[in-house]
Amino acid sequence: MTKSELINAIQKTKGLPELSKKATGEIVDAVFETLSKAIKKDKRFVYPGFGTFTVRKRKARKGRNPQTGEQIKISATKTVTFKPAPTFKKVL
C-alpha cells in the first residue's frame, strides 16, 4: 500500500468527518512523525491490538562483498523491529 492509497482508504472510512486529501495527508504525516519521535525517545511504541515497535541493536559482524568475495566489516547499527499483537496475528 502506498501513502496515497492509505490516504484514500482513510477518506473512505465511514464515521470519520470528511476532510480534503491534503488535510488527511497532513494527519497521516503527523501520526508517523509522532510515532517516530516516540520510538526514538522511549525505544518502544505499543499500540494495543496492533503490535509493538522496538529499537534493537545489531552487533558488528563480518560479511562478504558479493562481487569480489572479499571479507568486510559491517559496523553495529540500530534498527526497529515489529511484533504483532495476538489479535492482529489472528486476522492475518
Buried (B, 14 or more C-beta within 10 A) or exposed (E): EEEEEEBEEBBEEEEEEEBEEEEBBEEBEEEEEEEEEBBEEEEEBEEEEEBBBBBEEEEEEEEEEEEEEEEEEEEEEEEBEEEBBEEEEEEE
